[in-house]
Amino acid sequence: MTLSDTLFYIAFVSQILLLSWYFPNKMISRIEHVLATYPAEAYPKLYPMPVAHYRIGIRRFRMFSRLGLLIGVAILLSVMFVVDHSGFAEHGYISSFWPAVYGMIQFVPFMAIELSEYSNLKLMRQVNTVSRRTADLQRRGLFDLVSPWLVALAGLTLAGVILFDLYLHGFNLSLGHDSVQRALVMLASNGMIALVGLYSLYGKKLDPHQTSADRSHRIAVNLKSLLYLSIAMSVFVGISAADGVYDIDFLDAALMSVYFQAIGLLSLGYTTRNVQAERTNFDVYKAEAPAAR
């Protein structure tokens, strides 16, 4: 077994366990904790649908997460036993295609949960019978919620990686050159991240009952997570740029696996750690809840 194979197997097993076992179990535990601690009888505004609907959603999420785990094990075994006799290898090393495709499969259940949460909040607004709307009179700016240093770090990392990539390739500014195309993809990706951040910061209030303090905290967590993702993406692209110049092809598959794990840690992990039920004001979801402020 070569060093590149060993590094990939270690990274890929970690990817399987982290994204298809640990985080799904963590999320299911959080949802079940909310259902048990804040039941529909006492907190009816939290459940615009029957509780059975949410339990079905939990079962589906668990099923698809377990399916993702089985797919990961199947890919791992296939790579281990047929890598020398199939298209699993590229340039003599395990292709980064496999951890990348598997990573996208692993994130599908989490994306479904996000869409389900958005639909739940939409229903919550539709059934909200409170005629009076309250507004947060305190102006909320980016640097009120996120450190300017973190924003600067994300911007400098992006600029540094683009310049580093161009330097490695002799500042060839042809549109067809890989370094220029990577720069354009990086700028477009960070533009999308910025748009998501702006919508989170200035968009309409999705939860009609959420307090101003809880909303500000959630927005701050979302913004920081997006900035960390931007930095991680820049670092990964920088390594990929160096791969075109230096002989580090043997690390491609392992690095791709680590990259998807980093995405999971900086999005799912960071949000899970910083948005906790114990820190949320659930009184606003009671039948006679006070107005959110």
N, C-alpha and C positions, 0 to 999 in steps of 0.2 A: 504494500500500500504506500503510495507516494505522500509527500507532505501536503500537496494541494488537496488530495482526496481526504486526508485526515482532517484538515482545517474545514473543508466543506461539510463533512459528516457531523462534526461538532457544532458548527454554526446552524446546520439545517435541523438537527434534532432540537436545538434551542428554539429555532423558529417554530417548529411544530408545537412544542410544549407551551411556548409563550402566547402565541396568537390563536391556537386552536384548543387550548386547555385552560391555561391560567386566566387569561383575560375573560373568556366566556364564563368561566365559573365565578369570577369576581363580579361580573355584571349581573349574572343570574342571582347571586347572593344579595346584591344591592337591591334588585327589584323585589325579591321575595321579602327582604327586610322591610321595605316600604309598605308592601301589601299587608304584612303582619302587624307592623307598628302603627300604621295610619289606615285603618280599615275604612271601607266605603260608608259604613253606618255612621261613623263619626266625622269623616272627611269627604262628604259627597261631591264637593266641587273638584276634587282631584281625579274623579273617575267619570268622565262623560260617557263611557261605555260600561256595560256590565263587567264585573270583575272576572267573570269566566273568559271574556275576550282577552284579557291580559294574561291569564294563565295559559291559554292556548298559544299566545305569542311567545311565552317563555318556553313552552315545549318545542315549538318550531325552531326557535333560536338554538336551543340545546341540541336538537336533532341535526341541524345544518352545521353546527360547530363540530359535532362528533363526526359528521361526514367529512368535513374538512380535515380533521385529524387522521381519518383513515386514508384519505387521498394523499396526505403528506407521507404517511408510512409506506404507502404503495410506491410513491415516487422514490423515496429513499431506498427501498429494497430493490427497485428496478435499476437505479443508478449503481448500487453496490454490486449487483450481480451481472448486469449486461452492459456496463459502461464501455467495455472494450469491444463490444460487438454490435453497437447500435448508434443512433444519432444523438445519444446523450452527451457525447464528447465533442469538443470544438477545439481545434488546434492542439489536440493531445490532452486537453484538460476538460473537466466537467463544465458544461456550458452554464452561463449565468441565466440562461432562459428559464431553467427549471425553478430555481427559487423565486424568480420574478413572477412567473405565471402563478405559481403556488401562492405567493404572497397576495396577489390580486384576488385569488379564490378565497383566501382566508378573511379578507376584509369585507366580502359580500354580506355575511350575516350582520356585521356591525353597521354597514350602510343601511341594511333593511331595518335595523333597530332605530337608526336616526330618522329614516322616513316615517316609521311608525310613530315616533315621538312627535314629529312635526304634524302628522295627521291628528294625533291626540290633542295637541295644543290648538289646532284649528277647530276641532269639535268643542273644545273647552270655551273658545271665544264665541262660538255659535250658540251654545246653551247658556252663556252668561246672561243672567237676567238683571244685573245691576245696571241701572240706567245712567247713573252718574259716573263719569270717567274722571280719574285722577291723573295728573301729570306731574312728573318730577321737575320742579322748578330749578333745580341745580344743574347748571350746564356741565355736561360730561365731555371731557376732551381726552385725546389719546394718552397724553402724559399724566393725566390724573389717574389712569389705571395701569399704565405700563411705564417702566423706567426708560427714560430717554437713552440710557446707555445700552439697553437691550435692542432698541430700535436701531441705534447707530451701529451696534455690532452686526446685526443682520445685514444692514446696508453695506458696511465695509467688507463683510465676508463675501457678499455677492460681487461687489466690484473687484475685490482682490482675486477671486477665483476666475473671473472673466479675463482680467489682465494676465494672470498666471497662465491660463490656457493659451491666450494669444502669444505670450512670450515664448512658451514651449514650442510653438509652431511658427516662430519668426514673424509674428504680427502680420500674417497673411490675412488680408481683409476681404478676400473673395467670398461672395455669398455662398458659393458651393463648397467652401472649406469647412471641415468638421468643427473647428474651433469657433467659427462665426455662427454656424448652425446651433452649436451648444449654447452660445451666448444668447441667441434669439429665443431658444427654448427656455433658458433660465429667466430671461426678462419677462417672457409671456407667463411663465409659471408663477413668478413672484407678483406679476400684475394681478393674476387671479387670486393669489393669497391676499393681496391688498384689498381687492374688491370684497372678498369674504369678510375681511376684518372691518372694513368700512360699514358693511351691512350689519354686522354684529354690533358695531358701535352706535350707528345712527339709524338703524332700521326700526321698524315698528315693534312694539312690545308683543311678543308671541304669547306669553302667559298672562292672561288678564288679571290674575290674582297675585302674581309675584310681587314681593315688596321691592322697593327701590334698592335697598341694600343687597338683597339676594341677586337682583338683576345685575347690578354693578359688579358684584363678585364674579358672577358667571361670565360676564363679558370680559373681565380682566383675565380670567383663566383661558378663555377662547383666544384672546389676542396673544397672550404669552405662548400658548401652544402653537399658534400659527407662526410666530417669530422663530421659535425653536425648530419648527419644521423647515423653515426657510434656510436656517443656518445648516441643518443637517443635509439638506439637498445641495447646498453650495459645497460642503465638504465632500460629499459623494461625487459630485461632478468634477471637483478638483482632482480626486483620485483617479477618476475615469480619464481625465485629460492626461495625467501622468502616465497612465497605462499605454497611451498611444506612442509614448516616447521611450519609456523605460520598460524593461522586460519583467512585468509583474502580471502577465496573463494568468498565471497559476492561482492568483488570488481572486479572480473575477467572481466566481460562483460564491465563495465564502463571503466576499464583501457585499454582494447583492443580498444575500441572506441577512447579514448584519444590518444592512440599510433598511430592509423592511421591518426588522425588529426595532430599529431606532424610531421608525415612523410610529410603530405601535406604542412604544414607551413614551414618546413625546406627545402623542395624541390621546390614546386610550389611558395610558398609565398616568400621565400628568392630570388629566381631567378626573379620573377616578380618585386620585389622591387628594385633589384640591376641592372637589365638589362632593361633599358628604351630606347625608341626610341629617346628621346631628347638627350641622351648621346652617340648616335651612329652616326658615320659619314656615311650618306647616299649618299654623293656626288660621292662615288666610283661606284654607280649603275647608274649614268647618262650615256647618250649615249656617251658623250665625257669625261668620268671620268678620273681623274688623276690616275696614277699607285698607288696601295696600298703600303704603306710603314709604 
